[in-house]
Amino acid sequence: MPTVRVIVTLKPGVLDAPGQAIHKGLAALGHAGVRAVRAGRYFEIELDGTERLDDRVRDMCEGFLANTLIEQYRYDIV
C-alpha cells in the first residue's frame, strides 16, 4: 500500500499572510536572523493499489488539495 506525501504552498509572489504572522511571532520571541517564512499544508495519503498512481495523485491535488491558481504542490510516493 503506497503512501503519498503531498506539500502544498503558495506560488512565489502570492501574499502569504500566515507566513508573515509566523515571521513576526518568531521575531517577537527573540529568534533573530529569520529572513522569511512561507506557510503551507502537508498531507499523507495511503492508497490502495499502484495502478495509475501518478495520475491519481495529480487528480487529487489539482481537483481538491491545491488551488492551482495560487498554489503549487509537490509529492513523493513512499
Helices and strands as residue ranges (DSSP letters): E 3-10, H 17-28, E 40-46, H 53-60, I 61-65, E 71-77
